[in-house]
Structures are given as structure tokens and as C-alpha cells.
């Protein structure tokens, strides 16, 4: 594998290692730019055009940016229809796998060429070729300015992100993790269980706690639920009725840590409690 491909895959490993312990840090931002906007298109261009001749350096860079956007959009569309969904981990690993696989293909294609014909990046201080005519030079300058302008706009958007609609999802499911499988009848002292779910779309870290009540009396609670933006929590929560009665009201209340007022109106479930 060429030096450029080895360096590129090493940078991806560094990015993955940087994101796993902390999803928000400086290394993620620095490497995230080329990882999304350049690396996928670069390896694809290297696989399509393994020779030095046939395409110039400026054109190769410009097409790398364009192909990267196309590849990221296509991978995102595919992930949207899979069980993994559009999550940070799924996007990160799918793009890293794509880059690695195309890098291997590129390596095989370069091996079939003589050494002097293989494309590769040489680290040297030299200005790129701007063409022989004034028209070529003007086009090259416009292309470079357009790329720099696009990078500047993207950097500004990332540095000052505009938060979308802020909300929290709160729901409960039956013990089997689906709707309709709720406990409908219990014996006094018998434990009832449901799956409570919370999804944080508040664009910040949220600390939640859940309280369960039976006919207005506290019966159970779950504390210490800390979620980052886009993170979802689902877990089994139990309640134990102590008094018999028909259509007893089970309430689920969601609080933000430190707040005495629930975020929403309580979710309710009616259960018959028999002796």
C-alpha cells in the first residue's frame, strides 16, 4: 500500500480512537473535516485513476471533494434503511470500512503498474502546475478560491451550529419491548414490568430521573440517567401494587435532575389489581 494510503488509514485510526472515549474534542474536529469531505473521494479517485497521467493535481483534488460528498450521502441513505440507523458510530465505522476497502483495491491496481507510472503523493515544497495559458491559470485560481471558500463556510457552520427543534422523547412499551404487551391484570404484591424509553434531542447533555406512581402514590423511581444529544435509553422498570382495585392508575413521570416539576404530563397505564 502506498505511503499516502497508509498515512490516510492511520489518520482514520487516530480519529476512531479519539472519538470512542470522548465524542466531542479537538482531534475529532480537526480530523473530521478531511474524513468526511476529502478522504472517501481521494481513495475513490486513486482507485479509478491509479496512474500519474490522465488527470492533473488540481482536478484530482476538486473531484475528491465532490466524490466525498456523493459517497457520504450514499452511505447515509443506505444506513437510514438499516437497523443501525444514522448514528455517530454507524457512520464512523461504515466510512472507515469504505475507505479501507477502496484503499486495498487501489493498492492492487497500483501493483499492476510500473513503479514510475504509479500515482502517489510526494512530500515536497513545490507549487502545483497552473497550466501553460492565462486561461488555465485563471481557472485554477478560481477553483482553489472556491474550495477554500467552501471549507470556510463549512468551518463557520460547524463552529456556530444552529440547533434544531429541542425536545425529549418519553414513552413506555410492554415487557417484550413492543406496544400492546402491557400488564393488564396483576395480583396484589405481584411485580409488573414495562420498558421505559427516553431519547435526548435537546442538543446538550441531559440528566433525567423517572418516577412511577400508583393512584398518585410513589411506588418506584430510576435515577442517574445521563444522555448526550441523540442518545437513547431503554430499560425495564417495575412497579408493585399493594392494594386491590379495578382500573388502578399507573403513572410514569419524567424529571430533569434538580427540577421538581415533570417535563411532561405523566404517561398512564390502567391495570386491574386482584386479591
ABEGO torsion letter per residue (X at the ends): XBAAAAAAAAAAAAAAAAAAABABBAAAAAAAAAAAAAAAAAAAAAAABABABGBBAAAAAAAAAAAAAAAAAAAAAAAAABAAEBBAAAAAAAAAAAAAAAAAAAAAAAAABBAAABBBBBBBBBBBBAEABAAAAAAAAAAAAAAAAAAAAAAAAAABBBBBBBBBBBBBBBAAGBBGABBABBBBGBBBBBBBBBBBAAGBBBBBBBBBBBGGBBABBBBGBBBBBGBBBBBBBBBBBABBEBGBBBBBBBBBBGBABBABBBBBBBBBBBX
